[in-house]
């Protein structure tokens, strides 16, 4: 063991953000490191079951309010930040500020604009930055969707680069001009760490939790960014697996429908999903969003389950309709099944675009997600799946990868470098 014996993990988000970092924590704990995990009280049980020291930096109510149905509206840019991320800034900052034996700690963080990283920079604690999806890595050369769709195809590259940088800075400034964010900005000023608008990083190590072929590395991405593959970290749930197997024994191999862990109400998706199953005369399994399951109550083709780990379930399914979250997406690629994505916001449109470019699926935006068109797309993909080489090739690649161990190897290597005199 080196002098850096303690790892502090910071992450907020939904299960797709938390689970990969829990997996990293478990693997690093097995290598002898003490793990402290900073996240919302909503995930306290998950963190404590993993055996880590848990530090709550936000309560359950903040998580639920920041992820309520209205917060997932594509035009709502404020709720998730104001109710979930902003309140976590000070407790995360104070934890790092008050940390004993700072010289023995390394911070692992998803993203950088958070209290843990800001304090780590101030107190010279080394940190590792994780990016869960490609859109989080700025590029003026290859901007992510939806911006890339809005650029004229014949725009000269040097003008595009200037324009994208301008749009990036302008959008950040406009975001921070909202009156609701004033208390957050005042807090940052009070702590002598005001918001900055540049993309420079102080991270000792940059890790992208996705493979090279999905990232489609841009020329202006950081040269030392390590792309290591998808983490594939769905927690197993034996009782849910039993229920799942019972369902498919009854109805056959289904099309899966899910809106992700952050959304509890999904009535429109479930309603159209049921119609899709009826049009195709194929079974459907609807996962999560239990508040909307009454839509399926009298269906002969459709069933509902609160949770199932997709690593186990998806290889037994025909296709999946989902929101475009990176965790669900990667499990679908691993399973080798086609996916129809209904992206709303954040990384979802860009993830959907990459899946389409790779020949692994298609996407429809929510306003156009209707059973008639969606069923035609799904039927075409399901019928073509046995001959779709992309499904086979990328599935095999994911099954060969071991992103969690790769991440741990890189972290340990960097720690050893930091220990050198």
Buried (B, 14 or more C-beta within 10 A) or exposed (E): EBEBBBBBBBBBBBBBBBBBBBBBBBBBBEEEBBBBBBBBBBBBEBBEEBEBEBBBBBBEEBBBBBBBBEBBEBEBBBBBBBBBBBBBBBBBBBBBBEBEEBEBBBBBBBBBBBBBBBBBBBEEBBBBBBBBBBBBBBBBEBBBBBBBEEBEEEEEEEEBBEBBBEBBEEEBEEEBEBEEBEEBBEBBEEBEBEBEEEBEBEBBBBBBBBBEBBBBBBEBBBEEBEBBBBBBBBBEBEEBBEBBBEBBEEBEBBBBBBBBBBBBBBBBBBBBBBBBBBBBEBBBBBBBBBEBBEBBEEBEBBBBBEBBBBBBBBBBBBBBBBBBBBBBBBBBBBBBBBBBBBBBBBBBBBBBBBBBEBBBBBBBBBEEBEBEEBBEBBBEBBEEBEEBEBBEBBBEBBEEBBBBEBBBBBBBEBBEEBEEE
